């Protein structure tokens, strides 16, 4: 089968940063399904995994953590899908990735593809959807079905992939969403997705939020980086919660959190598959829920650019675009 991978961890400008490969087609066992991949998306985690380092792989490494495709075959223990089913999912960071013509994935972290979307539109969603959903509804314990309607949520770094779907999920839950964006195009983007207010995270966010009429916010999601930690601590309400998805080695003083009895949560969407948690199947359920919301017209895809076909050259370009940090929504690569 065709695949895109690498042996050396190189700057994306290097033509060998990705290679076109022909590798053996895998066979499904246990609860795995074999998916004929139609489209993939590139996330910041892809660029972090591939980042330059002094390491060489003996066999080419295939990464990729978003896919939409069609079930080709199923393992003997599979109960959720059958050949011919259209699916979308984010995969497992401990296994070979989705940048391949056929891909093995555990059925418990796979959802049915939204019927109203193309494969390219669907591929933009899984990783960011799982991340935002878990951040809000599993970590911060916001009620998905509206019991917390009217509460405020500040999404720091709202214009990227996670923020783009997060705004929509939060609005479906009835929250007042304050989104941060630093450029006019991302400000327009988050407004188009339903944000109630937009503030600039490169300026004084405390003053901007207070200008909206809020001294504190009920919930905060940090979807870019932890440089905004002190601001988040100042803005979170007493007994509120902050969630972050960012790796950091920056100081995170906890004194202000303690005196507010506020909570802090990490979100890592690969945790369930990496540790084979008993509730792994929750990712199947949440992806299928979001597919229903999309097909009902309540949520839209966050794809912003599609490259074709899936090959080394286009994968280099997709990674380059993501590495600029300026992309809004998601970059998708479609078709082998």
N, C-alpha and C positions, 0 to 999 in steps of 0.2 A: 504494500500500500504506500501511497505518498504520505510524506510528513515533512515538517519543518523543525529543525533542531540546531544544536551547536555542540562543539567540543571544547571551545575556548571561550572564556568570559571576556568579551571585547567591547570597546566603545561602539555604540550603535552605528557610527559613521563607517566602521570597518566592514567591508563586503563579506567578511567571514563571520560576522556577528550572528548570522543565521545561515543555514545551509539547506538546500533542497535534498531530501532523503528518499530512499526506498527501503522500507523496513518490513518485517514479517507482520502479517495481519494476526491480531490476537484472537483467542477463543474465550468465551465467557464461561465461568464456573461459579458455583454457589449462588449468591444473590446479585451477581454482576449481570449487566446488560451490555451488549455490544452495539454502539451507536454509529451509524453512518453520518459523520459530521458534515453539516451543510454550511455553517457559519460559526465564527469564533469572535470574541471581543478581547481587547487588550486592556488590562487594568494596571494601576501602579504596582501591584504585587508582582506582576510579570516582569516589570523593569527592575524591581528590587532583586528578584531571584536571578536575573540575567546580568546584574551589574558587574562591571569589570573587577576581576580578582585574579590572583595568581593561583589558578587551578585549571587542570585539564581533565576532561572526561575521557575515559577509555572508550566507551561507546557513546554515540551522540545522545545528548539529553533533549528530550521533548517536553516543553512546558506548555502552559495555556490553561486558564481556569474559568472559561466561559464557553458554552457551546449550545447550539441548537441543531437538531438533526432527527433522524428516523431510526427506530430500533431495528437492527439487522438480525440479531439473535439474542437469546436469553439463556442464562444459566439454569440448572435444574431446580433451584430453590426460589426462583423469581415468581412473584404473585401479583405484582402491581402493573406490569407491562407485558405486551406481546409484540412480535415482529410486525412492523408497519406503523406502530404508534409514533406520533411526533412528540418529541420531548425537548426540554431545555433544562440546563443545570450548570453548576459551577465546579464540579469535580472535587478532587482530593489532592491537596498539596504534597502528600507523601507518595503519590503514584505518578505514573507517566501522564503527561498532559494532553489537552484537547487539540493541539496543533497537529492533528493527524487525521487521515481519511476515515479511519475507524478507531473507536476509543472505548475502553472498558470503564464502567462506573457502577458503583453500588446503587441499586434501584432506590434505596431509602433516602438518597439525597437528590433525587431527580423528580421533576414535576412535568405534568403534561403541558405541551407548548400551547400558548394562547392561540386559539384557532383563527383569530382575526389578524394575527401578525405574520409577516414573512419570517423566514429563518433568520435573516439579518436583523430584523427588528427585535426578534425574541432573544437572539444571542447577546444583545446589549444589556440584558436585565439580570440574569441569575445571581452573580456574585454580589452586585450592589444591592439587589433586592433583599437577599438573605441578610447582608450586613445591616442595612437600615432597619429591616423588620426586627431582627434580633436585638439591635441596639435599643429600639423604642419599646417593643412589646415584651421581650424576654428580660433585658437588662434593667431598663428604667421602669418596667412594670406598668406602662401606660396601657389603658384598656383599648384594644383594637376596635371594639364595636361601639365606642362613643360614650362610655360611662364617665370619661374624663374630659368631655367636650367643654371647650372654653378655656382650658388651661393653656399656658404659653410654652412654646418650645423655641429656643434659639439654636439654629443650625449654623455652626461656624464652618465656612468652606462649603457653601450650599450649591455652588455651580458645577461641581464635579459629578462623577457617576453616582456615588452614594447619596450625595445631597439631592440630586435630581429626582431619584425615586423616593428618597426620604420625605421631601416636601409633600409629594402626592400621598404617601401613606399616612403622614401626619394629618393632612387635611381630611382624608377619609375617616380618621378617628375623631375629627371635630376640633382639633387643636388650632390655636392661633399661632401661625408660623412666622418667626422673624428670621429671615435668611441673610447671610452675609455674602457679599460679592464685592470685588475691588475694581472691576472694569464695567463699562457701560453695557457691553454685550452680554456679560454674565448676569448683570442686574436685570436686563430685559428677559433673559432666559429664565431666571428663577421666578420672576413675576408671571411669566407665561405658564409656569407649572403650578401656580396657585399661592405663592408666598404672599402673606398679608402685609409684611413690611420688609424693607431691605436696608441693611446698614453696611458700611464699608469696614472690613476687618483690618484695613491698613490705617485707619484713623481711630479716634477715641470711641470704642464701642460702648463703654459705660454711659457716656454723655448722649450718644445716639439712641440707646435704648430708653434712657430716662426721658429723652425728648418725645418718644412715642407715648409716654405716660406711665412707664413701668419702672419701679424701683428695682424689682427683682423679677426673674423669670422662673417658672416652675421646673423646667427641664432644659438641659443644655447638651447638645451633641457636638463634639469636636471632630469634624470630618476632614480637617486639613493637617494641622500640626500643633504641637503643644506649646508653641510660643505664646499662645493665648490663655495659658493656664491661670495666671493671676487674675485676668479679666473675668474668666469663667467663675472663679471662686467668689469674686466680688459680686457678680450678677446673680448667682444662684440663690434662690430663696431658702430660708431656714427649712431644713428637712427635705430639700429638693435633691435632685440627682443629676450627676454629670456622667456622660459616657464618652469614651474616646476609642478610635481605631488606630491611632498613630503609634509607631515605635518611637521611643524617645530616650535620650540620655540627659535631658534637661532636668533641672531641679523642679520638684513638685511639692512646694511647701503645703503642709496639711493643717496648719494651725487654724486658718479660716474655715476649713471644712469641719474641723472638730467643734468649734464654737457655734456653728450653724447646725450641727448634727446632720450634715449633708452626706450623701453617699457618692462614691465614685465606682464606676464599672469599666472594665475592658470589654470590648467586643472583638472577637476573632472568629470569622465565620467558618474557618476550617477546624475549629476546636472539636466539633461533634464527630466529624469523619476521622480526624487525626487520632482521637482517643477512643473511637468506637463507642461513644456514649450510648446508654440504653435508650435515649430519646432521639437517636439519629434520624428517625423517620419524620420528626417534626419539620425537617427541611423539605421533605416531599410534600407535607401538608401545606406549608406556607407558600411554596411555589405554585401549588395548585390553586390555593386561595387567590393569589395575586393574578394568576391566569384568568380566573373567573371575573375579577375586578376589571381586568383589561378588556375582556370580551363584552363586559357590560358597559364599557365606555367610561368607567370611572377613573382609570389610570392609563397613561399613554407611555409608549416606549421612550427611552432617553437616548436613542442613537442620534449622533450628530454627523457622522461621516462613515461611508462604506467604501472599502477598497476591495478590488477583485483582480485576480483569484487569490487563494491562499497559497502563497509561495514565499521564498526567503526575502525577495525584494520588497514585497508589500508588508511583510512582517517587520522588516527593518523600518519602513516608513511609519507604520502604526506605532511602534515603540518610540520612534523619534518624536512623533506628535505628542504622545503621552508624557515623555520626558521633559517637554517644554514647560509643563505645569500650567499651560494656558488653555488646554482643551476643555470645552464645555460638553457635558453629556459623555457619550461613549463612542469610541472608535471601533468599528467592526471590520473584519476581513471575511469575505464570503467566497465559497466555491473552490473546489480543487480542480 
